[in-house]
């Protein structure tokens, strides 16, 4: 579980770095998204739950809410191909005027684990 959280954080760091061209500390990237570490843990748990059964279908969604902070979001399956699932995260941090979008991809390894990939 900890390895999955770390891999998700690293992937978000890579995605944010690719769009800005500069390396940023992970804590800054999460803060810029408006999420607390607890919010991120809830988002990651929802992602893991979505992938825990059979391969999800395009259009499948899962909502998450952090009752402690009021942040919430939706995870949507955008595409499934070549043993990979492309996810769209619509994030509404508490107090944010607009929702934010983050896209990730997870692929199954030989052991059947969903690994976050660039």
The 8 nearest C-alpha neighbors of each residue, nearest first, counted from 0:
[[1, 3, 2, 4, 5, 47, 44, 43],
 [2, 0, 4, 3, 5, 6, 7, 40],
 [3, 1, 5, 0, 4, 6, 7, 114],
 [4, 2, 6, 0, 5, 1, 7, 114],
 [5, 3, 1, 7, 6, 2, 8, 0],
 [4, 6, 2, 8, 3, 7, 9, 1],
 [7, 5, 9, 3, 8, 4, 115, 2],
 [8, 6, 10, 4, 5, 9, 115, 3],
 [7, 9, 5, 11, 6, 10, 12, 4],
 [8, 10, 12, 6, 7, 11, 5, 13],
 [11, 9, 13, 7, 12, 8, 14, 6],
 [12, 10, 14, 8, 13, 9, 15, 7],
 [11, 13, 9, 15, 10, 14, 25, 16],
 [14, 12, 10, 16, 11, 15, 17, 9],
 [15, 13, 11, 17, 16, 12, 10, 18],
 [14, 16, 12, 18, 17, 13, 11, 19],
 [15, 17, 13, 19, 22, 18, 21, 14],
 [18, 16, 14, 20, 15, 19, 13, 21],
 [17, 19, 15, 16, 20, 14, 21, 13],
 [20, 18, 16, 21, 17, 15, 22, 14],
 [19, 21, 17, 16, 18, 22, 15, 23],
 [22, 20, 16, 19, 23, 17, 18, 15],
 [21, 23, 16, 24, 20, 19, 12, 13],
 [24, 22, 25, 21, 27, 28, 16, 12],
 [23, 25, 27, 26, 28, 22, 12, 29],
 [24, 26, 28, 27, 12, 23, 29, 8],
 [25, 27, 29, 24, 28, 30, 23, 36],
 [26, 28, 30, 25, 24, 29, 31, 23],
 [29, 27, 31, 25, 30, 26, 32, 24],
 [30, 28, 32, 26, 31, 27, 34, 25],
 [29, 31, 33, 27, 32, 28, 34, 26],
 [32, 30, 28, 33, 29, 27, 34, 26],
 [33, 31, 29, 30, 34, 28, 99, 92],
 [32, 34, 30, 31, 92, 29, 35, 95],
 [35, 33, 38, 32, 30, 29, 92, 39],
 [34, 36, 38, 37, 39, 30, 33, 29],
 [35, 37, 39, 38, 40, 34, 29, 26],
 [38, 36, 40, 35, 39, 41, 65, 34],
 [39, 37, 35, 41, 40, 36, 34, 65],
 [38, 40, 36, 42, 37, 41, 43, 34],
 [39, 41, 37, 43, 38, 42, 44, 36],
 [40, 42, 44, 38, 39, 43, 45, 65],
 [43, 41, 39, 45, 40, 44, 38, 46],
 [42, 44, 46, 40, 45, 41, 39, 47],
 [45, 43, 47, 41, 46, 42, 40, 48],
 [44, 46, 48, 42, 43, 47, 49, 41],
 [47, 45, 43, 49, 44, 48, 42, 50],
 [46, 48, 44, 50, 49, 45, 51, 43],
 [49, 47, 51, 45, 50, 46, 44, 52],
 [48, 50, 46, 47, 51, 45, 61, 55],
 [49, 51, 47, 48, 52, 46, 55, 54],
 [52, 50, 48, 49, 47, 53, 54, 46],
 [53, 51, 50, 54, 49, 48, 55, 47],
 [52, 54, 55, 51, 50, 49, 56, 48],
 [53, 55, 56, 52, 50, 84, 79, 51],
 [56, 54, 53, 50, 59, 57, 49, 76],
 [55, 57, 59, 58, 54, 76, 79, 78],
 [58, 56, 76, 78, 77, 59, 79, 55],
 [57, 59, 76, 75, 56, 77, 60, 78],
 [60, 58, 76, 56, 57, 75, 55, 61],
 [61, 59, 75, 74, 58, 76, 73, 62],
 [60, 62, 74, 73, 75, 63, 49, 45],
 [63, 61, 73, 72, 74, 60, 64, 45],
 [62, 64, 72, 71, 73, 45, 42, 61],
 [65, 63, 71, 66, 70, 72, 69, 62],
 [64, 66, 67, 70, 69, 68, 38, 71],
 [65, 67, 69, 68, 64, 70, 71, 38],
 [66, 68, 65, 69, 70, 37, 38, 64],
 [69, 67, 70, 66, 65, 93, 38, 35],
 [70, 68, 93, 66, 65, 67, 71, 64],
 [71, 69, 92, 93, 65, 68, 91, 64],
 [72, 70, 64, 91, 63, 65, 90, 92],
 [71, 73, 90, 89, 63, 91, 62, 64],
 [72, 74, 62, 89, 61, 88, 63, 75],
 [73, 75, 88, 61, 60, 87, 62, 89],
 [76, 74, 60, 87, 86, 59, 77, 58],
 [75, 77, 86, 57, 58, 59, 78, 85],
 [78, 76, 85, 86, 57, 75, 58, 87],
 [79, 77, 85, 57, 76, 84, 80, 86],
 [78, 80, 84, 83, 85, 57, 82, 81],
 [81, 79, 83, 82, 78, 84, 85, 106],
 [80, 82, 83, 79, 106, 84, 107, 78],
 [81, 83, 80, 106, 107, 84, 79, 108],
 [84, 82, 106, 80, 81, 105, 79, 107],
 [83, 85, 79, 105, 104, 78, 106, 86],
 [86, 84, 104, 78, 77, 103, 76, 79],
 [87, 85, 76, 103, 77, 102, 75, 104],
 [86, 88, 102, 75, 74, 101, 77, 76],
 [89, 87, 74, 101, 100, 73, 102, 90],
 [90, 88, 100, 73, 72, 99, 98, 74],
 [89, 91, 72, 99, 98, 88, 92, 100],
 [92, 90, 98, 71, 72, 70, 99, 93],
 [93, 91, 70, 33, 95, 34, 90, 94],
 [92, 94, 70, 69, 95, 91, 68, 71],
 [93, 95, 92, 96, 70, 91, 69, 33],
 [96, 94, 92, 97, 93, 91, 98, 33],
 [97, 95, 94, 98, 91, 92, 93, 99],
 [96, 98, 95, 99, 91, 92, 90, 94],
 [99, 97, 91, 90, 89, 100, 96, 95],
 [98, 100, 90, 89, 91, 97, 101, 32],
 [99, 101, 89, 88, 90, 102, 98, 87],
 [102, 100, 88, 87, 89, 103, 99, 90],
 [103, 101, 87, 86, 88, 100, 104, 85],
 [102, 104, 86, 85, 87, 101, 105, 115],
 [103, 105, 85, 84, 116, 115, 86, 106],
 [104, 106, 115, 114, 84, 83, 113, 116],
 [107, 105, 83, 113, 114, 82, 84, 108],
 [108, 106, 113, 112, 111, 82, 114, 83],
 [107, 109, 111, 110, 112, 106, 113, 114],
 [108, 110, 111, 107, 112, 113, 106, 82],
 [111, 109, 108, 112, 107, 113, 114, 106],
 [110, 112, 107, 108, 109, 113, 106, 114],
 [113, 111, 107, 108, 110, 114, 109, 106],
 [114, 112, 107, 106, 105, 108, 111, 115],
 [115, 113, 105, 106, 107, 112, 116, 108],
 [114, 116, 105, 104, 7, 6, 106, 10],
 [115, 117, 105, 104, 114, 106, 10, 103],
 [116, 10, 104, 115, 13, 14, 103, 105]]
